[in-house]
Amino acid sequence: MNIFRSLALTLTLLASVNATAQEEWQTQGIVEGNLPAGWQTLKAQMHYPDSWLSGKYSHFSQWQTHSRRLFRNALLTPNATQPFAPHAIANEDRGSYIAEKLAITITDDNRIAALLLMPKTPGPHPAIVLLHDHGSKFDIGKEKVIRPWGDAEKLASAQAWADKFFSGKFIGDELAKRGYAVIAIDSRGWSDRGPMVYEQQQALASNYFNLGRSLGGEVAYEDMRTVDFIASHPQVDKQRIGVVGFSMGGFRAWQLAALSDKVAATAVISWFGTYNGLMQPGNNVLRGQSAFYMLHPGMPAHMDIPDIASIAAPKPMLIYSGGKDKLFPAEAVQEAFTKVEKIWSSQNAKDKLVTKTWPELGHVFYQEQQDEVFPWLDKWLKP
């Protein structure tokens, strides 16, 4: 018995030694599903050295120039050299305005369809670049925000989307009735540039990286080009161009305002927060897939989300969030609101920033919100 006890003790000691040795050379790999082990330590190292709030910069305009250049370089997308060469495909008279589908060369590699609404009254008109959401629904893109025609199936799909998220309204058509020129394009994968399926997104993004480009960067640059195109339209006042977006379109809206100095006012609906608040177990951004449309490698090492949005300061910006929005936790939203409020205030422009949480609403852009956003746009974009 003493021999067996001695052997057991020896084996126990060996196991203990092996466990200790393993702890010395092996760390845990993946936790919480998709997070790298030690993710909290990595988050703690995110100090955002290029934020205006870092205290490193003395002159806001110099910081703005530096930050905009930093962000533009992160897109990994070259400047276009080809003219837009617009070509009309179809149109429809809608009473006080004309709806037109046209083809434009958005980059040197991409000629795409766009929907344009133009008031019949004499111009030049204020304009809105309208940015569609993600929603994991790819059969419609620009048609989510501007009512399509000539395709019963697409119209039915678009109307159902408007009923679900926009109180049955097509946001673009509502703005056109108020005297705005309105344009919307598809991001790659939606409507005329797709449709694809949810599971394709990650492979598509990785293939962009393997080609030295970025899916999210292309989306951002095409939005910049859309602003450039509408600014060149003879019936548009290039000094009065606004941007409106919901959900992923909201993300696209504040990033577009940061990238383009041609944007005069911006309305962001249901996409705002901080990396600290959003990079939490269970949050949608951790799933990958759709996140790649909103991912710019390296930028989080330099600036937080509200820091990037604040490159647009002190120009007017409105940011709404729903108190019951499960995608954007209240703490993350409030933390981001506090940061942008500090930056606009530092430029004596607090009156040009609106941040608001709608306690009883979720991830939507309902009629009651529209009733406040549209007059706010009128305030800044109409003479």
C-alpha positions in Angstrom: 0.0 0.0 0.0 2.9 2.3 0.8 4.3 1.8 -2.7 0.9 2.7 -4.3 0.6 5.7 -2.1 4.1 6.8 -3.1 3.3 6.3 -6.8 0.0 8.3 -6.5 1.8 11.1 -4.7 4.5 11.2 -7.4 1.9 11.4 -10.2 0.1 14.2 -8.4 3.3 16.2 -8.1 4.1 15.6 -11.7 0.6 16.8 -12.8 1.1 19.9 -10.6 4.4 20.6 -12.2 3.0 20.1 -15.7 0.1 22.4 -15.0 2.4 25.1 -13.6 4.6 24.7 -16.7 1.6 25.0 -19.0 0.5 28.2 -17.3 4.0 29.6 -18.0 3.8 29.1 -21.8 0.1 29.0 -22.6 -2.6 31.7 -22.3 -6.3 31.4 -23.0 -7.2 32.0 -26.6 -10.8 33.0 -27.2 -13.5 34.0 -24.7 -17.1 35.1 -24.8 -17.6 33.6 -28.2 -15.6 35.9 -30.5 -13.4 38.0 -28.2 -9.7 37.5 -27.8 -8.7 36.5 -24.2 -7.4 39.6 -22.6 -9.7 41.9 -24.5 -10.3 44.0 -21.4 -6.6 44.7 -21.1 -6.5 45.6 -24.8 -9.4 48.0 -24.3 -7.6 49.6 -21.4 -4.8 50.5 -23.8 -7.1 52.5 -26.1 -6.2 56.1 -25.1 -7.2 57.7 -28.4 -4.1 59.9 -28.8 -5.5 61.7 -31.8 -8.7 62.9 -30.1 -9.2 66.6 -29.7 -10.0 65.8 -26.0 -6.4 64.3 -25.6 -5.1 67.8 -24.9 -2.3 67.4 -27.4 -3.6 69.9 -29.9 -3.9 73.7 -29.5 -5.6 74.7 -32.7 -8.9 73.0 -33.6 -8.5 73.7 -37.4 -5.1 72.0 -37.4 -6.4 69.1 -35.5 -9.3 68.8 -37.8 -7.0 68.8 -40.9 -4.8 66.2 -39.3 -7.6 64.0 -38.2 -9.5 64.1 -41.5 -6.3 63.2 -43.4 -5.8 60.3 -40.9 -9.3 59.0 -41.4 -9.2 59.4 -45.2 -6.0 57.4 -45.4 -7.6 54.6 -43.4 -10.2 54.1 -46.1 -7.6 52.3 -48.3 -9.5 53.6 -51.4 -7.9 55.8 -54.1 -9.3 59.0 -55.4 -11.5 58.7 -58.4 -10.2 60.3 -61.7 -13.2 59.6 -64.0 -16.1 62.0 -64.5 -19.5 61.1 -63.1 -21.0 61.0 -66.6 -24.6 60.8 -65.4 -27.1 59.0 -67.7 -30.9 59.0 -67.1 -32.5 55.5 -67.0 -36.1 56.2 -66.0 -38.2 58.9 -64.3 -41.6 59.5 -62.7 -43.6 62.7 -62.1 -44.6 62.9 -58.4 -46.5 66.2 -58.4 -44.2 68.8 -56.9 -41.0 66.9 -57.8 -39.5 64.4 -60.3 -38.1 61.0 -59.4 -35.3 59.9 -61.6 -33.1 56.8 -61.8 -29.7 57.5 -63.3 -26.4 55.8 -63.7 -23.2 57.5 -62.5 -19.6 56.6 -62.3 -19.0 56.7 -58.6 -15.4 55.5 -58.7 -13.0 54.5 -61.5 -14.1 50.8 -60.9 -17.8 51.3 -60.3 -20.7 52.7 -62.3 -23.9 52.4 -60.3 -27.5 53.4 -60.2 -28.8 56.2 -58.0 -32.2 57.6 -57.2 -32.6 61.3 -57.5 -35.6 63.5 -56.4 -35.7 67.0 -57.8 -38.3 69.7 -57.0 -40.0 71.3 -59.9 -39.6 74.8 -58.5 -36.6 76.9 -59.8 -33.3 76.1 -58.1 -30.8 76.1 -56.8 -32.2 73.8 -54.1 -30.9 72.6 -50.7 -30.0 68.9 -51.0 -29.9 65.8 -48.8 -27.7 62.8 -49.3 -29.8 60.0 -47.9 -28.0 56.9 -46.6 -29.7 53.5 -46.3 -29.5 51.1 -43.4 -28.2 47.5 -43.2 -31.0 45.5 -41.6 -29.6 42.3 -43.1 -32.1 43.0 -45.9 -30.2 43.2 -49.2 -32.9 43.1 -51.9 -33.5 46.9 -51.4 -31.0 49.6 -50.5 -31.7 53.1 -51.9 -35.3 52.0 -52.2 -35.5 51.8 -48.4 -35.5 55.6 -48.3 -36.8 56.6 -51.7 -40.0 55.0 -53.1 -39.2 52.9 -56.1 -41.4 52.5 -59.2 -41.7 50.1 -62.1 -41.0 47.0 -60.0 -44.0 45.7 -58.0 -41.9 43.2 -55.9 -39.3 45.8 -55.0 -42.0 48.4 -54.1 -43.8 45.9 -51.8 -40.5 45.1 -50.1 -39.7 48.8 -49.7 -43.1 49.7 -48.4 -43.0 46.9 -45.8 -39.6 48.3 -44.6 -40.9 51.8 -44.4 -43.9 50.6 -42.4 -41.6 48.8 -39.9 -39.0 51.5 -39.4 -40.3 54.8 -40.7 -44.0 55.0 -39.8 -44.8 54.1 -43.4 -43.0 57.1 -44.9 -40.3 57.2 -47.5 -37.9 59.6 -45.9 -36.5 60.9 -49.2 -40.0 61.6 -50.7 -41.0 63.5 -47.5 -37.9 65.7 -47.8 -38.5 66.3 -51.5 -42.0 67.5 -50.7 -40.3 70.1 -48.4 -38.2 71.4 -51.3 -35.0 69.4 -51.1 -33.1 67.7 -53.9 -32.5 64.1 -52.5 -30.1 61.4 -53.7 -29.5 57.9 -52.5 -27.2 55.1 -53.8 -26.8 51.4 -52.9 -23.7 50.3 -50.9 -22.1 47.2 -52.5 -24.3 44.2 -51.9 -27.7 45.9 -51.8 -30.4 46.1 -54.5 -28.9 46.8 -57.9 -25.4 46.0 -56.5 -26.5 42.6 -55.1 -28.4 41.1 -53.6 -26.1 39.0 -51.4 -26.8 36.9 -48.3 -25.7 37.6 -44.8 -23.0 34.9 -44.7 -21.1 36.4 -47.7 -20.2 39.6 -45.9 -17.1 38.3 -44.0 -15.6 36.7 -47.1 -16.3 39.8 -49.2 -14.5 42.0 -46.6 -11.5 39.6 -46.4 -11.2 39.6 -50.2 -11.1 43.4 -50.2 -8.2 43.2 -47.7 -6.4 40.7 -49.9 -6.8 43.1 -52.8 -5.2 45.9 -50.7 -8.6 47.6 -50.3 -11.3 47.9 -47.7 -15.1 47.2 -48.0 -15.9 49.8 -45.3 -13.5 52.2 -46.9 -15.2 51.9 -50.3 -18.6 52.5 -48.7 -17.3 55.7 -47.1 -15.5 57.0 -50.2 -18.6 56.3 -52.4 -20.6 58.4 -50.0 -18.1 61.2 -50.3 -18.4 61.0 -54.1 -22.2 61.1 -53.8 -21.8 64.5 -52.0 -19.4 65.6 -54.7 -21.9 64.6 -57.4 -24.9 66.4 -55.9 -22.8 69.4 -55.2 -22.0 69.6 -59.0 -25.6 69.4 -60.0 -26.8 72.8 -61.6 -30.0 72.7 -59.6 -28.4 72.3 -56.2 -26.9 74.9 -53.9 -23.6 73.4 -53.0 -23.4 75.4 -49.8 -26.6 73.8 -48.4 -26.0 70.0 -48.6 -27.2 67.9 -45.7 -26.7 64.2 -44.8 -29.3 62.0 -43.1 -29.0 58.3 -42.2 -30.6 55.6 -40.1 -28.9 52.7 -38.4 -25.9 51.8 -40.6 -26.9 54.9 -42.5 -26.5 56.8 -39.3 -22.9 55.5 -39.0 -22.4 56.5 -42.6 -23.8 60.0 -41.9 -21.4 61.0 -39.1 -18.4 59.5 -40.9 -19.4 61.3 -44.1 -19.6 64.6 -42.2 -16.2 63.9 -40.8 -14.7 63.2 -44.2 -16.3 65.9 -46.4 -16.2 69.6 -45.7 -19.0 70.0 -48.3 -21.5 68.7 -45.7 -23.4 71.6 -44.1 -25.6 69.7 -41.6 -26.0 66.1 -40.5 -28.7 64.0 -38.9 -27.7 60.7 -37.3 -30.5 58.3 -36.3 -29.8 55.1 -34.3 -26.0 54.5 -34.6 -23.8 56.1 -32.0 -21.8 55.0 -29.0 -18.2 54.5 -27.8 -15.9 51.6 -28.5 -15.8 51.1 -24.7 -19.6 50.8 -24.6 -20.1 48.7 -27.8 -17.2 46.3 -27.4 -19.0 44.3 -24.7 -20.0 40.6 -24.7 -23.3 40.1 -26.5 -23.2 43.3 -28.5 -24.1 43.1 -32.2 -20.7 44.5 -33.4 -18.9 41.5 -32.0 -20.6 39.2 -34.5 -18.4 40.3 -37.5 -20.3 40.0 -40.8 -22.2 43.3 -41.0 -19.5 45.0 -38.8 -17.1 45.0 -41.8 -19.1 47.7 -43.5 -18.3 49.9 -40.6 -14.7 48.8 -39.9 -11.6 50.9 -40.7 -8.5 49.0 -39.5 -6.3 51.0 -37.2 -8.6 53.9 -36.5 -9.7 52.8 -33.0 -6.0 53.0 -32.0 -6.2 56.7 -32.8 -9.7 58.0 -32.1 -13.0 56.9 -30.5 -16.3 57.0 -32.4 -17.4 60.4 -31.1 -13.9 61.8 -31.8 -14.2 60.9 -35.5 -17.7 62.4 -35.7 -16.4 65.6 -34.1 -14.1 66.2 -37.0 -17.3 67.8 -38.5 -17.5 70.3 -35.6 -18.6 73.1 -35.3 -21.1 72.4 -38.1 -24.6 71.4 -37.1 -25.2 67.8 -36.1 -28.2 66.1 -34.7 -27.9 62.6 -33.1 -30.9 60.6 -31.9 -30.9 57.2 -30.1 -33.8 55.0 -28.8 -33.8 54.3 -25.1 -35.0 50.7 -26.0 -32.5 50.2 -28.8 -30.9 46.8 -28.0 -28.0 47.5 -30.4 -26.8 50.6 -28.7 -26.8 50.4 -24.8 -27.8 53.6 -23.0 -24.4 53.8 -21.2 -22.5 53.6 -24.5 -24.7 56.3 -26.1 -24.5 58.7 -23.1 -20.7 58.3 -23.0 -20.5 59.3 -26.6 -23.0 62.1 -26.2 -20.8 63.5 -23.4 -17.7 63.5 -25.6 -19.3 65.2 -28.6 -20.9 67.8 -26.3 -17.5 68.7 -24.9 -16.0 69.1 -28.3 -18.8 71.3 -29.8 -18.7 73.3 -26.6 -15.0 73.8 -26.9 -15.7 75.5 -30.2 -18.5 77.7 -28.8 -21.0 75.8 -30.9 -23.2 74.0 -28.4 -26.3 75.5 -30.1 -25.3 73.6 -33.3 -25.4 70.1 -31.6 -28.5 68.2 -30.6 -28.2 64.9 -28.7 -31.3 63.2 -27.6 -32.5 59.8 -26.4 -36.1 58.8 -27.0 -36.9 56.7 -23.9 -39.9 54.8 -25.3 -38.4 54.0 -28.8 -36.2 51.3 -30.1 -34.1 51.1 -33.3 -36.5 53.2 -35.5 -36.9 56.5 -37.2 -40.6 57.1 -36.5 -43.0 59.9 -37.4 -42.5 61.8 -34.1 -38.7 61.8 -34.7 -39.1 62.9 -38.3 -41.4 65.8 -37.1 -38.4 67.2 -35.2 -35.6 66.3 -37.6 -37.1 67.8 -40.7 -37.6 71.3 -39.2 -34.1 71.1 -37.7 -32.7 70.5 -41.2 -34.8 73.4 -42.5 -33.2 75.7 -39.9 -29.7 75.0 -41.1 -30.2 74.3 -44.8 -32.9 76.7 -46.0 -32.3 80.5 -46.4 
